């Protein structure tokens, strides 16, 4: 069952796809569409869940983007942190696993 998102951060219908693994460029892009955010960070098992070292770029009114270097082969968990207070799974990524509480982690396999 998919967890409910906060009404302050409703998803939009446009799909950019996330994450996008580019083997040729050796990068991974993460996209998020969220309307009312003023700050978004990417955090996951690949950066020890740091809330500050992977800040996403605000590219349009509701589009956020970050590109990171390719990760070593493996399975990683991640989420987006909205305005330093709300964790959100990647709604563009159907791969997720329970986080041990009432939510989910998004899953990236490289």
N, C-alpha and C positions, 0 to 999 in steps of 0.2 A: 504494500500500500504506500503510495507517495505521500510524503509529509506535506502539510499545508504551508504555503508561503505567507509571510506577513502581507496584509493588504497594502502596506506602504510601499512594497516592492513587487508589484504584480509583473508576471512575465509578459512579454509581447509575443506576437505571432510570427515575427520574422526570425529565421533560423540561420545563424552564421556557421554553426557547427563548432563544437569544442569538445575536447582539445583536437587540434590539427597537428599531427606528427609529420614533419617534412624530413625524410631521410636524406634527401639530396642536400638541403641547406643545413642539416643537422640542428634543427630547431623544433620547438613545440610551441604552438600558439594557443592561448586560452582566450575565449570571447565570453562576454556576459552582456546581456541586455537588461538594464534596470533603469527605471525612470527617475526616481527621486534621490539617488545616491549622490553624495558630494565627494566620496572617497571610497575606493575599492582596492583591496589587496588580495593576493593569491597566497594561500598557505597550505602546506601539506607535508607529508612524510619526507619529501625530497628536500625541504629546507627547515626541518625540525619544527614545523608549525610556527615559524616566525611570522608575526603579524605585521612586520614593518619592512622586510627586505625585498618584497616582490610587489611593489605598488603598480597597479594597472593604469594605463593611459586612457583618459577620457577622449574618445575619438569623434563622437557625435553626441547629440542630446541624450541618448540612452544606451550607447554602445561603449563598452570598455574592452581593452585589449592589452595583453602582455605576451611577449615572446621570450622564451627562455632557451638556453642551450640544451641540446639533446642530453637526456639522462641515460645512465647505464641501463642495460636491459634489466627489467624487473617490473614489479607491481607496486604502484604508488597510490596513496590516498590523498585527497585534497578537498578544499572548500574555498569559497570566497568569503571575505570579511567585509561587510558593508558598513561604512561610517564608523568603524572601530567598535561596533556593538552587536551586529547581527551576523551570524554564520549562515551561509546559504550554499546548498549543493549546486552543482552544475546542471541546470535543467536541460541543457542541450545534450548531455551525456547520459544515455540510458544505463550505463554501467555504474552500479552503486552497491554498497554493502552497509549493513547496520553498523552504527557507531558504538553500540553497547549501551546506549541510553534510549531515547525515543526518536533519534534522527538517523541520518545516513551520511556516509562519506561517498564522494564521487571517486571512481576508480580509473586510473590510467595504467595501461600495460604497454611497456616499450619493448 
